[in-house]
C-alpha cells in the first residue's frame, strides 16, 4: 500500500460563510515498503461546513503548491505515475486489462469524477459536488512516452479547474523543456459543458 506523511498541519474554522480550512506542509506519499516518494510542498483544503454538519466531507476548494511528478506511458500504451521505485498505474483500480480495454477504463474513471463534480441526481452526495476550484501552482511535470518516443519536462506549471453554472473551466500554463534543449511556453484553455458532455478548447 501507500503511506502519507507531512511535517505540519494547520486547522482554521474561519468565518460563518468561509469553509473549514486544513493546510498540510511538506507532504510525502511513499510506495510499498517506503520505496519512492511523491513530494508536495503545500496542500490547502477548504471543507464545506454545511456538509460537515451532515457528517460528510466535501471540499469547496483545493490548492496544491510545489507538486513534482513524472507521468509515464509504456510501449503497450499504459499510463503510470512514477513513484521512484514504484509505478502507480490504473491497474490498481482493478485487474489488468487487454490494451484495447485500458482506454475504456480511463474513460469511465474520468466520467465518474465529472459526474461527482456535476453533483446532480444520484450524485448529489458526491464528494466533489461542492468543489468550486481545484488549483495546482508551481508544479514540475515530467512526461516520458516510450510508445511515441517523447520526453519533456514542464516547469512552473499552473493548472486551474473552476466551476461555472453550466460546466467546468480548465486552464493550464507551463514552460516545456523538450528534446534537444528546446524550451516552449504553453497555455491551454478548455471548457467542459454539462449539457453536451463534451470538452471544447
QUIHU-V514721 format. One record per run of one state. SS is the DSSP state (h for helix, s for strand, l for the rest). FROM is the first residue (numbers start at 1). TO is the last residue. If there is no record, write none. Layout:
# QUIHU-V514721
ss->SS from->FROM to->TO
ss->SS from->FROM to->TO
This chain:
# QUIHU-V514721
ss->l from->1 to->2
ss->s from->3 to->5
ss->l from->6 to->7
ss->s from->8 to->12
ss->l from->13 to->19
ss->s from->20 to->30
ss->l from->31 to->31
ss->h from->32 to->34
ss->l from->35 to->37
ss->s from->38 to->47
ss->l from->48 to->48
ss->h from->49 to->53
ss->l from->54 to->58
ss->s from->59 to->73
ss->l from->74 to->78
ss->s from->79 to->83
ss->l from->84 to->85
ss->s from->86 to->89
ss->h from->90 to->93
ss->l from->94 to->98
ss->h from->99 to->118
ss->l from->119 to->120
ss->h from->121 to->123
ss->l from->124 to->132
ss->s from->133 to->145
ss->l from->146 to->149
ss->s from->150 to->164
ss->l from->165 to->166
ss->s from->167 to->177
ss->l from->178 to->178
ss->h from->179 to->181
ss->l from->182 to->182
ss->s from->183 to->193
ss->l from->194 to->197
ss->s from->198 to->200
ss->l from->201 to->201
